[in-house]
Amino acid sequence: MTEVDDQQLPAQGSEQFFSDETRKALAEASRALAERLQAHTEALLAMTGTEEDSVLYEQNAQLEQLVEGWNEAVFEHTGTAPLLLDDEVEELDDEEEAEEPEQLISVVSRFDLRVVDLEALLDAGRAAQERHPVELDESGDRDPVDSAEQAIYEISREIGDAWFELPGVDLVAGARAYVVPEQPFEPLEADADDVITEISAPNGIVTHAETWG
């Protein structure tokens, strides 16, 4: 016997439970369920597997409705329910099954750049750092923008892929690939020590590719 909503079994003689009305309703629900169960069993035994699925679904639905009614009649009479019929659990399972599987796409790129005007590049890098300062180092100072690499880093932090707009820089060549990973797949580790290995293309299918030069 299963309790519903943690309700205690009511005492005999309670006005709400064990009344003549609930006793009559339970008897009728039990009679209807017994008849439907027998008819349901006979229908199933007569099936050969050639019937339409709708016939079986209709039989099951009729029985399910009577089981729910009988379970409710028991609760109305005793305050307890012998069967746990939790529709919410079934709905949750359906929602979980309906969730789309996780989709991953890896974008891998490389750009080779030629510095033709270092001073123009450094000026642009310093200006970008002023507009978007990074966290200070342990000494409380910013990294000085005194190299092409640092300048490109600061500009890229501000405007993203700046390879086509870098002052004093010509694009030698560039390439970008879009890869749908396949197993075995090693996810990118953002804090890995070997960054060069991490940014290589993973195992998978290249869906799109772009090149510049």
N, C-alpha and C positions, 0 to 999 in steps of 0.2 A: 504494500500500500504506500502510495507516494503523497506527501503533503504538497499543497499548492500555496505559494506565497507565504511559506512558513506559518500557516494558520494551524492552530491547535485543534485537535478533534473535539467538537462540541459535546457538551454533556447531554445525556439522554433527557428528553422532555423539552429541549430548546425549541422556542417558537419558530426560529429560522430554519432549523434542520429537523429531520425525522418527523416531518408532518405528514398528514394523510395525503396532501397534495403532492409533495415530493415523492412519497412512496408510490403513488399511482403513476406518476410520470416516469419513475425509474423502471417500474414493471413494464410499462408500455415500450420504453426505449430498449429494454432487454429483449422483449418479445420480437420487436422489429429487427433488432440486430441479429438475433438467432435465425430468423427466417431469411434475412438477406445473406448471412454467412453461408447457410446451407445452399441457397440458390447460386451464390457466387462460386462455391466449391463445385457444384454440379456443372456449371457453365465452363469452368476451367478444365474439368476432367473431360468434357466433350470436345474441347478444342484440339485441333490437329496441327496447328501452326500455319495453316493456310489462310486464316481469317485476317481481315484488315486490322491494323493496330488500333484503330479507333474503337473497335468492339471491345478489346481488352481494356483500353483506357476508360471506357464508359462503365464497365463492370467495376473496375477499381475505384472510380470516383464515387459511385453509389455506395460502395462499402465504406469508403473513407468518411463520407458524410455521416453515415449511421454510427460509426465508431466515435466520431467527435461528439455526436449528440448523446450517445450512451455515456461517454466519459463526463460530459457536462451534467447529465442527470444524476450520476453518482455523486458529483461534487455538490450539486444542489441539495441532495438528500443527506450527505454525511459531512460535507465540508472538506473532503479529501478527494483526490483523483488517482485512480490506479494507473493511468497512463500519462506519460509526459509527452504532450503533443506541442512541440515548440516550433511554430512557424518561423520565428525570427532566426533560429539557427539555420534553418533550410535556406532562408533568404540570404543570409550572410554567406553561406557556402556558394550560392549562385553568383553573388557579387564577386567573390574571390576568384571563381572560375572565369568570370567575364573580364577580369583585369588583363590588359594587354601585356605580353612579355616585355621585359626590359630590352631596349634597343640601344646599341652602342655604335658610335661612328668615331673613328680616329682620323684626325686631320694632321698630316705631316708635311712640313715645308722646309725649304732651304733657299737662301738668297745669297749670292756672292756679289759683293759690292766693291767698287773701286773709288778711293778717295781722291778727288781732283782739286779740292780747295779745302784744306784742313781748317783754316781760320774761320771760314764761313760755317763749317760744320760745328766747330767748337762754340761759336757765338750762339748758334741755334740751340745747341745742347744746354748751354748755361741758362738761356732764357726759359727753356722748357723746365729746367730744374727749379727755377724761381717760381714758376707758375704752379708746379706740382712737386713740391719737395718730398723726398723720401724720408724715412725715419733716420734720425741722427745716429752716428756710430758711437762707440763707447767714450770717445773724447768729446762728444757734443758737437762735432763738426760734420758737415756733409762731405761726401766723396767729391774731390775736385774734378771738374770737367776739363781734363788736360790731355785726353786721348780720344781718338776717333771712336773707339769702342764705347767709352763712357758717354760720349755725346749721343751716339746712336741709341744707346740704352735709355737715356733720359728722354729723347724725342719719342721713342717707341712707347714709353710708359704713358706719355701724354695723348698720343693720337693713334695708338695701335700699330697696324702694319704700315709703317712709313717708308717702305723701301722705294716707292716711286716718287717721294716728295722730300727726300733728304737733301738739304742744301750742301753743295760742294761734293756730291756723290753721284756716280753713274752706276746703274744696275748692269752688272756683267751678265748674270743669268739668274733665273729663279725657277722654282718648281714647287708644286703643291699637289698632294694626292689625298683623296678621300677614300678611306678604307673601312669596310664593314668587317670587323674582326671575326675570326673563326677559331675554334678550339684546335690546338692548345693556344690559349690567349693569356698573355701576361699583362695585367693592367698597369698603367703608368703609375710610377711611384714618384709623387711630387717632391719628396725629400730625399730621393736617392743620391748617393755620392757620385755615381757614374751617370751624369746627365746625358752624355753623348749616346750611350746605349739606350737610355730611356726614350729618346726622341726618334729612334729608328722606327720604320714602319712595322706594325705588328702583322702576324699571320692573318690573312683574310683576303677579301675580294676588293680590288680597286674599282670603285664605281665611277669616279671622275678624276681627271688629271688636268693640270694647267701648267704651262711653261712660259717663261718670259726670257727675252734675250735681245 
